[in-house]
Amino acid sequence: MALFTVGEDTNHHVGDPHCAECPEEYPEPCRCGGLMHAAESDETDTDGNIVLVTLCDHCARSDEDEEP
């Protein structure tokens, strides 16, 4: 399987629904039919939780991108 970059991690597997590099609950289905992968960032939210960076392995959309 091909590798791609999510955040600063270039070790996510395209098309792998059980990508070992993703945090729990990821990858999840993207509306395009691809898989939304995630990686932990260096940032935390106001509650102290680590912020996740997400990226679809097919359309390159992030969870933060606006819905059309």
Buried (B, 14 or more C-beta within 10 A) or exposed (E): EEEBEBBEBEEBBBEBEEBEBBEEEBBBEBEEEBBBBBBBEEEEEEEEEEEBBBBBBBBEBBBEEEEE
